[in-house]
Amino acid sequence: MAVMYADQSNFDQTIAQGTVLVDFYADWCGPCKRIAPIIEQLSEEMTDVTFVKINVDNDRSLAERFQVMSIPTLILFKNGVAVAETMGLQPKEQLKAWINANK
């Protein structure tokens, strides 16, 4: 499954069902650029999780809504409810373990 991009217009619908990992990022952010291929790989491996990216420069209201103060911030949602949050660049296996522990 490919990573999806969302914005204010479709965000609530996108996270409404199932397990969804949302990556809050910015194009200029070095750690965001380095975690992007990891998230892409996980989206292919973990087909029971939907992976979504939100550009904080384009959707500041979503970043504010979830009090995103640093990027990358990853928030895991289950059926529309935030259940876990982590920040910063992480190795693939650590991120995968975090997702599995919280989904």
C-alpha positions as CSV (number, residue, x, y, z in Angstrom):
1,M,0.0,0.0,0.0
2,A,1.3,3.4,-0.9
3,V,1.6,6.3,1.5
4,M,-1.4,8.7,1.1
5,Y,-1.3,12.5,1.4
6,A,-4.1,14.2,3.3
7,D,-5.2,17.7,4.2
8,Q,-7.8,19.5,6.2
9,S,-10.5,18.6,3.6
10,N,-10.2,14.8,4.0
11,F,-8.3,14.2,7.2
12,D,-11.1,13.2,9.5
13,Q,-12.5,10.8,6.9
14,T,-9.0,9.4,6.3
15,I,-8.4,8.5,10.0
16,A,-12.0,7.4,10.7
17,Q,-11.6,3.6,10.3
18,G,-8.9,1.2,11.1
19,T,-5.3,1.8,12.2
20,V,-3.8,4.9,10.6
21,L,-0.3,6.3,11.1
22,V,0.0,10.0,10.4
23,D,3.4,11.5,9.6
24,F,3.4,15.3,10.3
25,Y,6.4,16.6,8.2
26,A,7.8,19.5,6.2
27,D,9.6,19.5,2.9
28,W,12.6,21.4,4.4
29,C,13.0,19.1,7.4
30,G,16.1,16.8,7.2
31,P,14.9,14.1,9.6
32,C,11.5,14.1,7.8
33,K,13.3,13.4,4.5
34,R,15.3,10.6,6.1
35,I,12.2,8.9,7.7
36,A,10.1,9.2,4.5
37,P,11.6,6.0,2.8
38,I,11.3,4.1,6.1
39,I,7.6,5.0,6.2
40,E,7.2,4.0,2.5
41,Q,8.8,0.6,3.3
42,L,6.6,0.1,6.3
43,S,3.5,0.9,4.2
44,E,4.4,-1.9,1.8
45,E,5.1,-4.4,4.7
46,M,2.2,-3.5,7.1
47,T,-0.8,-3.7,4.9
48,D,-3.2,-3.6,7.9
49,V,-2.1,0.0,8.6
50,T,-2.9,3.1,6.5
51,F,0.0,5.5,6.2
52,V,-0.8,9.2,5.8
53,K,1.4,12.3,5.4
54,I,0.5,15.8,6.5
55,N,2.6,18.7,5.4
56,V,2.6,21.1,8.4
57,D,3.5,24.1,6.2
58,N,0.4,23.5,4.1
59,D,-1.9,22.4,6.9
60,R,-1.0,24.4,10.0
61,S,-4.5,24.0,11.5
62,L,-4.0,20.2,11.6
63,A,-0.6,20.6,13.2
64,E,-2.1,23.0,15.8
65,R,-5.1,20.7,16.4
66,F,-2.7,17.9,17.4
67,Q,-0.2,20.2,19.1
68,V,2.6,19.2,16.8
69,M,5.6,21.2,18.1
70,S,8.4,19.3,16.3
71,I,8.7,17.3,13.2
72,P,8.6,14.6,12.2
73,T,5.8,13.8,14.6
74,L,4.0,10.4,14.1
75,I,0.6,9.9,15.6
76,L,-1.1,6.5,15.5
77,F,-4.9,6.6,15.3
78,K,-7.4,3.8,15.8
79,N,-10.9,4.4,14.4
80,G,-10.3,8.1,14.5
81,V,-8.9,8.3,18.0
82,A,-5.2,9.2,18.7
83,V,-3.7,6.3,20.7
84,A,0.1,6.9,20.5
85,E,2.6,9.6,19.5
86,T,6.3,9.6,18.9
87,M,8.7,12.2,17.5
88,G,11.9,12.3,15.6
89,L,13.8,10.0,13.2
90,Q,13.8,6.4,14.2
91,P,15.2,3.2,12.7
92,K,12.8,1.1,10.8
93,E,12.6,-1.8,13.2
94,Q,12.1,0.5,16.2
95,L,9.2,2.3,14.4
96,K,7.7,-1.0,13.3
97,A,7.8,-2.3,16.9
98,W,6.2,0.9,18.2
99,I,3.4,0.6,15.6
100,N,2.8,-3.1,16.5
101,A,2.8,-2.3,20.2
102,N,0.1,0.4,19.8
103,K,-2.2,-0.8,17.1
